[in-house]
Amino acid sequence: MTRIERRFSELKAAGRTGLIPFVTAGDPLPEAMVPLMHALVAAGADLIELGLPFSDPMADGPVIQHASERAIARGTGLAQVLAWVAEFRRDDPVTPVVLMGYLNPIEIHGYARFAEEACAAGIDGVLLVDCPLEESAVLEPLRQAGLDQILLAAPTTAPDRLAQLCEAARGFLYYVSFAGITGAARLSTADIADRVTGIRSRSQVPVAVGFGIRDADSARAVAAFADAVVIGSALVETLAEAGGKDDLIERAGRFLAPIRQALDNDS
């Protein structure tokens, strides 16, 4: 059983909804990246989605775009991100870490080389926004190494396509709550509840919902029909204003605590 499978199994047994915070690797303080990851877990994160900085993050809104720009300006690259995950793993061997990003940095690094190094570092899965199912054969070295390719579904996904995604999904299926970029304030749970419930009935893996979740209220609403909630832009925006390492850690805990409480109270 993989770390992702084990964590969702634990959540299901406990009747809890998973909390998956997204942070951009290397932002806002590269030197505090590992302590930040531990702080997210201490505040209630069940999985961590770690953004690999990229110069052209097409699915991301301004908040995460700027976070990527700042991280790249500070020298954050794939090798450094893997080193941070490896350091995190020394004290946390159980929390799943999913690397979210785009295909180009991995292609440049080399698929087989990336697969080997990512597994050695302790990465559990990859969510590559610009790698559709039809092109995922290039990721075969990753799958052979044991990395899950986290697939995306959206309100615009056609029924036949959705059936293919539900069949191919590994780890968990990420449902994008609306057609748009991260950080947009368009979340309408009434519009997506039936859709996600239907996907969960067909999917071989749990379904996490992201995009538009900004606080405890929106997380609680989504928890009524999802296996996990993903929260990114609002957290990244909060962390960007940190005045130093201690403030960064405090902000992470203060942001996630009410969301964790809301999810647990709703269980």
C-alpha positions in Angstrom: 0.0 0.0 0.0 1.4 3.4 -1.0 1.5 6.4 1.4 -1.4 8.0 -0.5 -3.5 4.8 -0.4 -2.7 4.4 3.3 -3.6 8.0 4.2 -7.0 7.9 2.4 -7.7 4.5 3.9 -7.1 6.0 7.4 -9.3 9.0 6.6 -12.1 6.7 5.4 -11.9 4.6 8.5 -12.0 7.6 10.7 -14.8 9.2 8.7 -12.7 12.3 8.1 -12.3 14.5 5.0 -8.7 15.0 3.9 -7.0 18.4 3.9 -4.4 19.0 1.2 -2.7 22.4 1.3 -0.7 23.6 -1.7 2.4 25.7 -1.3 4.9 26.8 -3.9 8.3 25.3 -3.2 10.8 28.0 -2.4 8.3 30.7 -1.6 8.4 32.9 0.3 11.5 31.8 2.2 13.5 29.0 0.6 15.5 28.5 3.9 12.2 27.7 5.7 10.7 25.3 3.2 11.2 22.1 5.3 10.0 23.7 8.6 7.0 25.0 6.6 6.1 21.5 5.4 6.3 20.2 9.0 4.1 23.1 10.1 1.5 22.2 7.6 1.3 18.7 8.9 1.2 19.9 12.5 -1.7 22.1 11.6 -3.7 19.2 10.2 -2.6 18.6 6.6 -3.2 15.0 5.5 -1.2 15.3 2.3 1.0 18.1 0.9 0.8 19.4 -2.6 4.1 21.0 -3.4 4.3 23.3 -6.4 7.3 23.0 -8.6 8.1 26.6 -9.8 7.6 27.1 -13.5 7.9 30.2 -15.7 4.6 29.6 -17.5 2.1 28.1 -15.1 -0.9 28.2 -17.4 -3.5 26.8 -15.0 -2.5 29.2 -12.2 -3.8 32.6 -11.3 -1.8 35.6 -10.4 -1.1 34.6 -6.8 0.6 31.3 -7.7 2.2 32.8 -10.8 3.9 35.4 -8.7 4.9 32.8 -6.1 6.6 30.8 -8.9 8.3 33.9 -10.1 9.7 34.7 -6.7 10.8 31.2 -6.1 12.6 31.0 -9.5 14.3 34.4 -8.8 15.6 32.9 -5.6 17.1 30.0 -7.5 14.6 27.3 -6.8 14.8 24.4 -9.2 13.8 20.7 -9.4 17.0 19.5 -7.7 16.5 21.8 -4.7 12.8 20.8 -4.4 13.7 17.1 -4.3 16.4 17.9 -1.7 13.8 19.6 0.5 11.5 16.6 0.3 14.3 14.3 1.2 15.1 16.4 4.3 11.4 16.5 5.2 11.3 12.7 5.0 13.9 12.3 7.7 11.4 13.3 10.3 8.1 12.5 8.5 8.0 9.2 6.7 4.2 9.0 6.5 2.7 12.2 5.1 2.2 11.9 1.3 3.8 14.5 -0.9 2.5 15.2 -4.4 4.6 17.4 -6.7 2.3 19.7 -8.8 3.7 21.3 -11.9 4.2 21.2 -15.6 5.9 18.7 -17.9 8.8 20.8 -19.2 11.1 20.7 -16.1 10.7 17.0 -15.8 11.3 16.4 -19.6 14.5 18.5 -19.4 15.6 16.6 -16.3 14.8 13.2 -18.0 11.9 11.0 -17.1 13.8 8.0 -15.9 16.3 10.2 -13.9 13.4 12.2 -12.4 11.5 9.0 -11.5 14.6 7.5 -9.7 15.4 10.8 -7.8 11.8 11.6 -6.9 11.2 8.2 -5.4 14.5 8.4 -3.6 13.5 11.8 -2.2 10.1 10.5 -1.0 7.7 12.0 -3.6 4.5 9.9 -3.8 2.8 11.3 -6.9 2.9 14.0 -9.6 0.1 16.2 -10.9 1.2 17.6 -14.3 -1.4 20.1 -15.5 -0.3 20.0 -19.2 0.1 16.2 -19.6 -3.3 14.8 -20.7 -4.2 11.2 -20.6 -3.4 10.7 -24.3 0.2 11.9 -23.7 0.8 10.1 -20.4 2.8 7.3 -22.0 5.9 9.5 -21.5 5.4 9.1 -17.8 5.7 5.3 -17.9 9.1 5.5 -16.1 7.4 7.3 -13.2 4.7 4.7 -12.9 7.2 1.9 -13.1 9.0 3.6 -10.2 5.8 3.7 -8.1 4.8 7.3 -8.6 1.1 8.0 -9.0 0.0 10.3 -11.8 -2.7 12.4 -10.3 -5.3 13.1 -13.0 -7.6 16.1 -13.4 -11.3 16.3 -14.1 -13.4 19.4 -14.6 -17.0 20.5 -15.1 -16.2 20.5 -18.9 -15.0 16.9 -18.9 -17.2 14.9 -21.3 -18.8 11.7 -19.9 -16.7 9.3 -22.0 -13.6 11.1 -21.1 -14.6 11.1 -17.4 -15.0 7.3 -17.6 -11.5 7.0 -18.9 -10.1 9.2 -16.1 -11.9 7.3 -13.4 -10.5 4.0 -14.8 -6.9 5.3 -15.1 -6.7 7.4 -12.0 -4.2 6.4 -9.3 -3.7 7.9 -5.8 -6.6 10.2 -6.1 -8.6 12.1 -8.7 -8.4 15.9 -8.6 -11.6 17.6 -9.5 -11.3 21.2 -10.6 -14.4 22.9 -9.3 -14.8 25.3 -12.2 -13.4 26.0 -15.6 -10.8 28.7 -14.9 -7.5 29.4 -13.1 -6.5 28.9 -9.5 -7.5 31.6 -7.1 -10.7 32.7 -8.8 -13.7 33.2 -6.5 -16.3 31.2 -8.4 -17.0 28.3 -6.1 -20.6 27.2 -6.1 -21.0 23.9 -4.3 -24.6 23.5 -5.5 -23.2 23.3 -9.1 -20.6 20.6 -8.3 -22.0 18.4 -5.5 -24.0 16.1 -7.8 -21.1 16.0 -10.3 -18.5 15.0 -7.6 -20.9 12.5 -6.0 -21.3 10.8 -9.4 -17.6 10.7 -10.0 -16.9 9.2 -6.6 -19.4 6.4 -7.4 -17.4 5.5 -10.5 -13.8 6.3 -9.5 -11.4 3.6 -8.3 -9.7 6.2 -6.1 -10.8 9.0 -3.8 -11.8 12.4 -5.2 -10.2 15.6 -4.0 -11.8 19.0 -4.9 -9.7 22.1 -5.5 -9.9 25.6 -7.0 -12.0 28.2 -5.2 -11.7 26.9 -1.7 -10.4 29.8 0.4 -11.5 29.3 4.0 -13.3 27.2 6.6 -16.7 27.8 5.3 -15.9 26.8 1.7 -13.9 23.8 2.9 -16.8 22.6 5.0 -19.2 23.0 2.2 -17.1 20.9 -0.2 -16.4 18.3 2.6 -20.0 17.3 2.4 -19.4 15.5 -0.9 -15.6 15.2 -1.4 -13.0 12.8 0.0 -10.5 15.7 0.4 -10.3 19.5 -0.2 -7.3 21.2 -1.7 -6.6 24.8 -0.7 -3.8 26.8 -2.4 -4.0 30.4 -3.5 -5.5 31.7 -0.3 -2.7 30.0 1.7 0.0 31.1 -0.7 -1.2 34.6 -0.5 -1.2 34.5 3.3 2.3 33.1 3.5 3.7 35.6 1.0 3.3 38.4 3.6 5.4 36.6 6.2 8.1 38.7 7.9 10.4 35.9 8.6 10.6 32.2 9.5 8.8 32.3 12.8 6.0 34.5 11.3 5.8 32.1 8.3 5.3 29.1 10.6 2.7 31.0 12.7 0.8 32.1 9.6 0.6 28.5 8.3 -0.8 27.2 11.5 -3.2 30.0 12.0 -4.5 29.7 8.5 -5.0 25.9 8.5 -6.3 25.5 12.0 -9.9 26.7 11.5 -10.1 24.7 8.2 -9.0 21.5 9.9 -11.5 22.2 12.7 -14.3 22.8 10.2 -13.6 19.6 8.4 -13.4 17.6 11.6 -16.6 19.1 13.0 -18.4 18.2 9.7 -17.3 14.6 9.8 
